Each structure stands twice: as C-alpha cells, then as structure tokens.
Amino acid sequence: MTGYQPDFQFLEKIGITINADENKTPAFNGDTMETNVPGVFLAGVICGGLKTNEWFIENSRVHAEMIVHKIKADQSVPA
C-alpha cells in the first residue's frame, strides 16, 4: 500500500471526527467499529489514520464481524 492515505476530507465531510493526534486517527468505538456518526462504521487500515501499517488482515479481519454484530443488536431493540 505504498503511498496510501485515507481521504480525511471525505471522513470530515460526513461528520466523522478526526483526532488531533499526529496520526489523524478517525474516532471510532473499538468494540463496535462505529464512528461518532451513528450507523457509520470503519474497517481495516483506515482505522489507523496515517499509521496504516498498524492494521493487517490478521488483526482487522474481525472488523466485519464486529460491525454486523452491532447492526444486528441495534435492530433487535424495539423502537
């Protein structure tokens, strides 16, 4: 992934908070992968902001499962 950088402008445009740390990591819940924008989730290398080498297949393949679990849990709650 030589030269890869997340599209921070897009993330900010849809309301996702970008932390003021040096890696510009997007704000998300590490248990559900949901961002500060309800119903918007992140998965994979984008979770590391500029530190894209933090995430690999080995430690991010569970993101989809976490996201689906959260969506299913939200749908089972009566309105």
N, C-alpha and C positions, 0 to 999 in steps of 0.2 A: 504494500500500500504506500509506495513511495509518493510523497507529496500530498497525501490525503489530508484535508482539513474539513471539519464539519461546516455546514452552512449556518453560521451563527446568526446571520441576518434573518434567515427564514425562521429559525427557532424563536428569536426575539419577536418577530412579526406575528407569530401565532400565540405569543404570550408566555413562552417558556422563559423562566428566569435563568440567566447565565451568571454563575457565581463569579465574584470578583477575584478569585484566586488566579495564580499565574497560568493555570491550565484551562481556564474558562470552562469549567465543567458545568453542564446543564444541571438544573435542580431536578431531582427525581427521588422517589422513595425506593430505597434499596431492597425492600421486601416485596414490592409490587411492580416496580419499574414505571409507575405512574408519575408524570411530571406534576408541577404545580398547577397545570391546566387539567381539570378533571376530564378523564376519558382520553387523554393523550399520553402515550407510553413511549419509552425509548428502549432500544435493544442494541446490543453489540458495541462496536468501538465508539460510537457517538457518545456513549456514557462517560468516556474519559476526557471529553473535550479535546484539547490539543495533545493530550497524552494518550494517543491512540494505541500505543504499544502495551497499554495496561490490560486490554481485553483481547482474548483469543477465543477460538472455537471451544477450547476446553473449559473456559470459565464464563462464557457467555451463552452457551447453548441452552442454558436453563431459563434464559430471559423469556422466551416464548411461553414456556410452561407457567412461569410466574404471572405473566400478563393474562393468559387465558384463565387462570385460577381467580384472579382479581375480577375479571369481567363476569365470570360465572357467579362469583359470590355477590357481586353488585346486583345481578339480575334476579337473584333469589330473595332479595329483600323487598317486601311489599312497599308500594309507594304510599 
